[in-house]
Amino acid sequence: MQHFVNHGYGWTCRHCHEQEETARVHEKSARARFFSEGEAEEREPKFSASSLARWRDESRQELVCPQCGVVEKFGEQA
């Protein structure tokens, strides 16, 4: 797939995932994810992988990135 990759926990958008990883490396605080994620820390918890793709509909033929909106047919050859 051109826009998505499966890391074993779900499909992620390649572009957005790379941006998230770069941002984590450049974070000033070295706190563990445990201390910055979860309902104990915020009223609305944030997922560590916000680039995790979702199926566009019940047919599960297309993946969509919730961040950038890129859509790709599952199994489509480029």
Buried (B, 14 or more C-beta within 10 A) or exposed (E): BEBBEEEEEEBBBBBBBEBBEEEEEEEEEEEEEEEEBEEEEEEEEEEEBBBBBEEBEEEEEBBBBEBEEBEBEBEEEE
